[in-house]
Amino acid sequence: MRAAIIQSSYIPWKGYFDLIHEVDTFIFLDDVQFTTRDWRTRNRIKTANGPQWLTIPVGNRTDQLIHEVEIKDSTWQRKHWASIRHNYGKAPFFKDYEAFFAEVYLERDWTSLSALNQGLIRRIATECLGIKTVIRDSREFPAEGKRQDRLISILQHAGASHYISGPSARNYIDPLQFEAAGITLSYHDYPSYPVYPQLYPPFEHAVSILDLLFNTGPQASYFTWGWRG
């Protein structure tokens, strides 16, 4: 069984969903230290004036785990939705997803960063991209140890035989530990994704999945992994 483990992020880019699609089980790792000015709380959308950050205000405390981070002010939700509508209202498939995202931003006050990020990722993966991967949370498993030992423990409890890691982990992962645990290790190197019709040139890959959904609609999965055949 192939598995990936990674922290949840706010409306992540298409590569995040490409990784989810590549595995049988995807595990959120939100019981690790929260870091500020990171993908946990922000992402970019495309605008006529270039990429724009959308950031969830949660403060700068780093003495907490990701799943412990509280969102105490909900005014950002309407602001984010207003920015999304303003910049993507004329995109070809905006109307197809408008009700979906309006419900997320306008009909619920989010108080947990982890719950927001995980909930959005799960729904986008399954409802918008048709991904069948089993999505779980590391807190479901009685994992032991720290760092890589804990990672391997989670994989063992999940029944994984193959771990697919993000490319940046090459800098600190010890492949011999995975070999000793009987787990195959490989890396998901994000490829040169194909260009798609995008508002506001020049083209930019490093933006939220929202950009791909609003511009390509049902073809979004093709531009994420389907193009590889």
C-alpha positions in Angstrom: 0.0 0.0 0.0 1.4 3.4 -1.0 1.1 6.2 1.4 2.1 9.9 1.8 2.2 12.0 5.0 2.2 15.8 5.0 0.9 18.8 6.9 -2.4 20.3 5.8 -2.2 23.5 3.9 -4.6 26.3 3.0 -6.2 25.8 -0.5 -2.9 24.3 -1.8 -1.6 24.2 -5.3 -2.2 21.4 -7.8 1.0 19.5 -6.9 -0.4 18.8 -3.4 -3.4 17.1 -5.0 -1.2 15.3 -7.5 0.6 13.7 -4.5 -2.8 12.7 -3.0 -3.8 11.1 -6.2 -0.5 9.1 -6.5 -1.0 7.1 -3.3 -3.6 4.7 -1.8 -3.6 6.4 1.6 -2.9 10.1 2.3 -2.2 11.1 5.9 -2.4 14.6 7.3 0.4 15.3 9.8 -1.1 18.1 11.9 0.2 17.1 15.3 3.6 18.7 14.6 4.9 22.2 15.4 3.1 25.1 13.8 5.3 27.4 11.7 4.4 31.0 10.7 4.4 32.6 7.3 4.0 29.2 5.7 1.5 27.3 3.5 -0.5 26.3 6.6 -2.1 29.7 6.7 -1.7 31.2 3.2 -1.7 30.7 -0.5 -1.8 32.8 -3.7 -4.5 33.5 -6.3 -4.0 35.1 -9.7 -5.1 38.7 -10.2 -4.8 41.4 -12.9 -1.9 42.8 -10.9 -0.1 39.6 -10.4 -0.3 36.8 -7.7 -2.0 37.9 -4.5 -1.6 36.3 -1.1 -4.7 35.2 0.9 -3.7 34.8 4.5 -5.6 33.5 7.5 -4.9 35.6 10.6 -3.9 33.3 13.4 -1.0 35.2 15.1 2.6 34.3 15.4 2.7 31.7 18.2 5.0 28.7 17.4 4.6 27.0 20.8 1.7 24.9 19.6 0.9 22.1 17.2 -0.9 22.7 13.9 -4.1 21.1 15.1 -4.1 23.4 18.2 -4.0 26.6 16.2 -7.3 28.6 16.7 -8.9 31.0 14.3 -10.4 33.7 16.6 -11.6 36.2 14.0 -13.8 35.1 11.1 -13.9 38.4 9.2 -11.1 37.1 6.9 -13.6 34.6 5.4 -15.7 37.3 3.7 -12.6 39.1 2.6 -11.1 36.0 1.0 -14.3 35.2 -0.7 -14.7 38.7 -2.0 -11.1 38.5 -3.5 -11.8 35.2 -5.0 -15.1 36.3 -6.6 -13.6 39.6 -7.8 -10.6 37.9 -9.5 -12.3 34.8 -10.8 -15.9 35.8 -11.4 -15.3 35.9 -15.2 -13.4 32.6 -15.3 -15.0 30.0 -17.5 -16.0 27.6 -14.7 -16.4 29.9 -11.7 -20.2 29.4 -11.7 -19.7 25.7 -11.5 -18.0 26.0 -8.1 -19.5 29.2 -6.8 -22.0 27.5 -4.5 -19.5 25.1 -3.2 -17.0 27.7 -2.1 -19.6 30.2 -1.0 -20.8 27.6 1.5 -17.3 27.2 2.8 -16.6 30.9 3.3 -20.0 32.4 4.1 -22.0 29.7 5.9 -19.6 28.6 8.6 -17.3 30.3 11.0 -14.1 28.3 11.2 -12.3 28.2 14.6 -9.7 25.5 13.9 -7.0 26.0 11.2 -6.5 22.2 10.9 -10.2 21.5 10.5 -10.5 24.2 7.8 -7.5 23.0 5.8 -8.3 19.3 6.1 -12.0 19.8 5.4 -11.3 21.9 2.2 -8.6 19.5 0.9 -10.8 16.5 1.5 -13.8 18.1 -0.3 -11.8 19.5 -3.2 -10.0 16.1 -3.7 -13.1 14.0 -3.7 -15.9 16.3 -4.9 -14.0 18.5 -7.4 -11.2 16.2 -8.7 -12.7 12.8 -8.2 -9.8 11.4 -6.2 -10.5 8.0 -4.6 -7.5 8.0 -2.2 -8.3 7.2 1.4 -7.5 10.3 3.5 -6.7 10.0 7.2 -5.1 11.9 10.1 -1.9 11.0 11.9 -3.8 11.4 15.2 -5.7 8.2 14.4 -2.5 6.1 14.9 -0.7 5.4 18.2 2.6 6.5 16.7 5.9 6.3 18.7 9.2 8.2 18.6 10.1 11.5 17.1 10.7 12.8 13.6 11.6 10.0 11.2 11.0 7.3 13.8 7.5 8.6 14.3 6.9 8.8 10.5 7.9 5.2 10.1 5.7 4.2 13.1 2.7 6.0 11.5 3.3 4.1 8.2 3.6 0.8 10.0 0.3 1.4 11.9 -1.4 2.4 8.6 -0.1 -0.8 6.9 1.9 1.0 4.3 4.6 -0.8 2.3 5.7 2.1 0.2 6.2 5.7 1.3 6.1 8.5 -1.3 7.7 11.6 0.1 7.9 15.2 -1.2 11.1 16.1 -3.0 12.5 18.5 -0.3 12.7 15.6 2.2 15.8 14.3 0.4 17.8 16.7 2.5 17.0 15.0 5.8 15.5 11.5 5.3 17.7 8.5 6.0 16.7 5.8 3.5 18.4 3.1 5.5 15.8 3.5 8.3 13.0 2.9 5.8 14.9 -0.1 4.4 15.3 -1.6 7.9 11.6 -1.1 8.5 10.7 -2.9 5.2 9.2 0.2 3.7 10.0 1.2 0.1 11.0 4.9 -0.2 10.5 7.0 -3.2 10.1 10.7 -4.0 7.3 12.5 -5.8 9.2 15.1 -7.9 6.7 17.6 -9.2 6.9 17.6 -13.0 6.7 20.4 -15.5 2.9 20.6 -15.5 1.3 21.6 -18.8 0.1 25.2 -19.2 -3.7 25.7 -19.2 -5.9 28.7 -20.2 -5.3 31.2 -17.3 -6.6 34.7 -16.7 -4.1 37.5 -16.4 -0.9 36.5 -18.2 1.9 35.7 -17.8 1.2 32.2 -16.8 1.9 31.1 -13.2 2.0 27.5 -11.9 2.6 28.4 -8.2 -1.0 29.4 -7.3 -3.9 27.8 -5.4 -5.8 24.9 -6.9 -8.7 27.3 -7.1 -7.1 28.9 -10.2 -7.0 25.5 -12.0 -10.6 24.7 -11.0 -12.1 28.0 -12.1 -10.2 28.0 -15.4 -10.5 24.4 -16.5 -13.4 22.9 -14.6 -13.8 19.2 -15.3 -10.4 19.1 -17.1 -8.6 20.1 -13.9 -7.5 16.5 -13.2 -6.0 16.2 -16.7 -3.8 19.2 -16.1 -2.7 17.7 -12.7 -2.0 14.1 -13.5 -4.1 12.9 -16.5 -1.7 14.4 -19.0 0.9 11.8 -18.0 -1.3 9.1 -19.6 
